[in-house]
Amino acid sequence: MKKFSALILFAFITSMVFAQSNLQDVVYLKNGSIIRGVIIEQIPNQSIKIQTADKNIFVYQMGEVEKIVKEPVKVRTTKSGDGSGLKPGYKGIVELGYQLGVGEYTLDRLKLNIINGYQISTYLSVGLGTGLRYYLNSNKVLIPVFADFRANFMNKNLSPYFSFGIGYSLDADYHFEGAGMIINPAAGVNYKISDKLTMNFGLGYELQKLRLSAGDPSTSNFGAASFNVGLSF
C-alpha cells in the first residue's frame, strides 16, 4: 500500500512539473502591450525583468504593469505540405524533351519550351510560351506560340501535375508562315529543389497540324509521344 501511495505521489509531482514546464510568464502592460517569456528578476513593488523566447530582456517598473499571469506556451503549427515553393507570383518554366512520332506520319523531333507565367495559387498556374521543334528526319524547324495551363495536385515537395498547352506553330523555314494548330496535354511529377526552384518530369502527347505540301490548304496530324524534363523558377 505504501508503494502504491508513493507511486501516486510521484506521478502527481511529475505531472505538476510537466504542466509548469508548459507555462510561461505573461506581463500585461497598462499601455496594451503583452510580453511573454520568463521573469528572471522581480523586486517587490518596484520592477520586474523578463526574458523572451528570442533572448531579449525587458525591464518594467511596477507602475507600468497591469497584471502578471502564467499562461500555456503557444505553439505555432503549420498545415501539412506548407513550404512547397508554389506561391503566388511570377513563374518561369524551361523544358527540354524528345518527341517520338506516332500515327500515320512518324517524325521524331527535339523539343524546347520557354514559358513565362503566373502562379495563381498553390495548385494552379497559367502562362504564355514559345520555343522550337526540330524535326530530325527533315531538318524542319517550327516555332510554337501557345497558352500553358498547369495544375499541381498536392502541396508537397513531391507532387503529380497536369499541364495543357494549346496554340499555333510558325514555320521557320518559310518566313514564319503559319504551319498549324498545336495541342500538348501532359502529366508528370514536380520535385522541389529549393523554395524557388522546382524540377519536373513529364510524359505527354503532342498534336501538330501540318500541310503535306506547299499550297495544300488541308492539314494532317503529325502526332508524337513527348518525354520532357524541365525547371520551374
C-alpha positions as CSV (number, residue, x, y, z in Angstrom):
1,M,0.0,0.0,0.0
2,K,2.9,2.4,0.8
3,K,4.5,1.7,-2.5
4,F,1.2,2.4,-4.3
5,S,0.8,5.7,-2.4
6,A,4.4,6.7,-3.2
7,L,3.8,5.9,-6.9
8,I,0.7,8.1,-7.0
9,L,2.6,10.9,-5.2
10,F,5.5,10.6,-7.7
11,A,3.0,10.7,-10.7
12,F,1.3,13.8,-9.2
13,I,4.6,15.6,-8.7
14,T,5.8,14.7,-12.2
15,S,2.6,15.9,-13.8
16,M,2.8,19.2,-11.9
17,V,6.4,19.7,-13.1
18,F,5.4,18.9,-16.7
19,A,2.4,21.2,-16.5
20,Q,4.5,24.1,-15.2
21,S,7.1,23.5,-17.9
22,N,4.4,24.2,-20.5
23,L,3.6,27.6,-18.8
24,Q,5.1,30.9,-19.4
25,D,5.1,34.3,-17.6
26,V,2.9,36.9,-19.3
27,V,3.1,40.5,-18.4
28,Y,0.2,42.8,-19.4
29,L,1.2,46.4,-19.5
30,K,-1.1,49.4,-19.0
31,N,-0.3,50.7,-22.5
32,G,-1.8,47.5,-24.0
33,S,1.4,45.7,-24.7
34,I,1.8,42.0,-23.9
35,I,5.2,40.5,-23.1
36,R,5.6,36.7,-22.9
37,G,8.7,34.9,-21.5
38,V,10.3,34.1,-18.2
39,I,10.6,36.5,-15.3
40,I,14.2,36.4,-14.2
41,E,14.2,39.1,-11.6
42,Q,11.4,40.8,-9.6
43,I,11.8,43.5,-6.9
44,P,8.5,43.7,-5.0
45,N,6.6,47.0,-5.6
46,Q,9.5,48.3,-7.8
47,S,10.3,46.4,-11.0
48,I,10.4,43.2,-13.0
49,K,12.8,41.8,-15.5
50,I,11.5,39.4,-18.2
51,Q,13.4,37.4,-20.8
52,T,11.5,36.5,-24.0
53,A,11.9,33.3,-26.1
54,D,14.3,35.1,-28.5
55,K,16.6,36.0,-25.5
56,N,15.6,39.7,-25.4
57,I,15.4,41.1,-21.9
58,F,13.0,43.9,-20.8
59,V,12.7,45.8,-17.5
60,Y,9.5,47.5,-16.4
61,Q,8.5,49.5,-13.4
62,M,5.6,48.0,-11.5
63,G,3.7,51.2,-12.1
64,E,3.7,50.2,-15.9
65,V,2.3,46.8,-15.2
66,E,-1.4,46.0,-15.2
67,K,-1.1,42.3,-14.2
68,I,1.3,39.3,-14.3
69,V,-0.1,35.8,-15.0
70,K,1.0,32.4,-16.2
71,E,-0.4,31.0,-19.5
72,P,0.2,28.0,-21.7
73,V,3.1,28.3,-24.2
74,K,1.6,29.0,-27.6
75,V,3.0,26.5,-30.2
76,R,3.0,27.6,-33.8
77,T,1.6,25.0,-36.2
78,T,1.7,24.7,-39.9
79,K,-0.5,22.9,-42.4
80,S,0.8,19.7,-43.9
81,G,2.8,20.4,-47.0
82,D,3.3,24.1,-46.5
83,G,6.5,25.4,-48.0
84,S,6.4,23.6,-51.3
85,G,7.5,26.8,-53.1
86,L,4.4,27.1,-55.2
87,K,3.4,30.5,-54.0
88,P,1.5,33.2,-56.0
89,G,3.8,35.2,-58.3
90,Y,5.8,35.0,-61.4
91,K,6.6,31.5,-62.7
92,G,9.2,30.8,-65.4
93,I,9.5,27.3,-67.0
94,V,12.1,25.9,-69.3
95,E,11.5,22.4,-70.7
96,L,13.7,20.1,-72.9
97,G,12.4,16.9,-74.4
98,Y,12.4,14.3,-77.1
99,Q,9.2,13.5,-79.1
100,L,8.7,10.2,-80.7
101,G,6.5,10.4,-83.8
102,V,3.4,8.2,-83.7
103,G,0.5,7.6,-86.0
104,E,0.5,7.8,-89.8
105,Y,3.3,10.3,-90.0
106,T,6.1,9.3,-87.6
107,L,8.5,12.2,-87.5
108,D,10.7,12.4,-84.4
109,R,11.8,15.8,-83.1
110,L,13.5,17.7,-80.3
111,K,11.5,19.9,-78.1
112,L,12.2,23.2,-76.3
113,N,9.6,25.2,-74.3
114,I,10.2,28.6,-72.7
115,I,7.1,29.7,-70.6
116,N,6.5,33.0,-68.8
117,G,3.6,32.6,-66.4
118,Y,1.9,33.4,-63.1
119,Q,1.3,31.1,-60.2
120,I,-2.3,31.9,-59.3
121,S,-2.4,29.6,-56.2
122,T,-0.6,26.7,-54.8
123,Y,-2.3,24.4,-57.3
124,L,-2.8,26.4,-60.5
125,S,-0.7,28.5,-62.9
126,V,-1.1,30.0,-66.4
127,G,1.4,31.3,-68.9
128,L,2.4,32.1,-72.4
129,G,5.1,30.1,-74.1
130,T,7.2,29.7,-77.2
131,G,10.2,27.5,-78.1
132,L,11.0,25.3,-81.1
133,R,10.5,21.8,-82.6
134,Y,13.4,20.5,-84.6
135,Y,12.3,17.6,-86.9
136,L,15.3,15.1,-87.1
137,N,14.2,13.4,-90.3
138,S,13.7,16.6,-92.4
139,N,15.7,19.3,-90.5
140,K,12.5,21.3,-90.3
141,V,12.1,23.9,-87.6
142,L,8.8,25.0,-86.2
143,I,8.3,27.8,-83.6
144,P,5.2,27.2,-81.4
145,V,3.3,30.0,-79.6
146,F,0.9,28.7,-77.0
147,A,-1.0,29.2,-73.8
148,D,0.0,27.0,-71.0
149,F,-2.2,25.8,-68.1
150,R,-0.9,23.7,-65.2
151,A,-2.4,22.1,-62.1
152,N,-0.4,20.9,-59.2
153,F,-2.3,18.2,-57.2
154,M,-0.5,18.3,-53.8
155,N,1.1,20.9,-51.6
156,K,4.2,18.8,-51.0
157,N,7.8,18.6,-52.1
158,L,6.9,15.8,-54.5
159,S,3.6,16.2,-56.3
160,P,1.9,15.0,-59.5
161,Y,0.9,17.6,-62.0
162,F,-1.1,18.0,-65.2
163,S,-0.4,20.5,-68.0
164,F,-2.2,21.6,-71.1
165,G,-0.8,23.7,-73.9
166,I,-2.7,25.0,-76.9
167,G,-1.6,27.4,-79.7
168,Y,-0.2,27.7,-83.2
169,S,3.1,26.9,-84.8
170,L,5.1,29.0,-87.3
171,D,7.3,27.6,-90.0
172,A,10.8,29.0,-89.5
173,D,11.8,27.6,-93.0
174,Y,9.2,29.6,-94.8
175,H,9.4,33.2,-93.4
176,F,7.5,32.1,-90.3
177,E,4.3,31.4,-92.1
178,G,1.5,29.7,-90.2
179,A,2.0,25.9,-90.0
180,G,-0.9,24.7,-88.0
181,M,-2.5,24.2,-84.6
182,I,-0.6,22.6,-81.7
183,I,-2.1,20.9,-78.6
184,N,0.0,19.3,-75.9
185,P,-1.5,17.6,-72.8
186,A,1.0,16.1,-70.4
187,A,1.2,14.7,-66.9
188,G,4.1,14.0,-64.5
189,V,5.7,14.9,-61.2
190,N,7.2,18.1,-59.7
191,Y,10.1,17.8,-57.3
192,K,11.0,20.8,-55.2
193,I,14.8,21.5,-55.1
194,S,14.5,24.8,-53.1
195,D,12.0,27.4,-52.3
196,K,12.4,29.0,-55.7
197,L,13.4,26.1,-57.9
198,T,11.3,23.0,-58.9
199,M,12.2,20.2,-61.4
200,N,9.5,18.4,-63.4
201,F,9.4,15.2,-65.3
202,G,6.6,14.6,-67.7
203,L,5.0,12.4,-70.4
204,G,2.5,13.6,-72.9
205,Y,1.1,13.7,-76.4
206,E,1.6,16.5,-78.9
207,L,-0.8,17.1,-81.7
208,Q,0.7,19.1,-84.5
209,K,-1.2,20.0,-87.6
210,L,0.9,20.4,-90.8
211,R,0.4,20.7,-94.5
212,L,1.7,17.7,-96.5
213,S,2.8,20.0,-99.4
214,A,3.1,23.7,-100.1
215,G,-0.1,25.3,-101.3
216,D,-2.2,22.4,-99.8
217,P,-5.0,24.1,-97.7
218,S,-5.7,20.9,-95.7
219,T,-3.5,19.8,-92.8
220,S,-2.7,16.4,-91.3
221,N,-1.8,15.4,-87.7
222,F,1.9,14.8,-87.1
223,G,1.4,13.4,-83.6
224,A,4.2,12.4,-81.1
225,A,4.7,10.9,-77.7
226,S,6.5,13.5,-75.7
227,F,9.2,12.9,-72.9
228,N,10.5,16.0,-71.2
229,V,12.4,17.4,-68.2
230,G,12.1,20.9,-67.0
231,L,12.9,23.6,-64.4
232,S,10.4,26.0,-62.8
233,F,11.7,29.1,-61.1
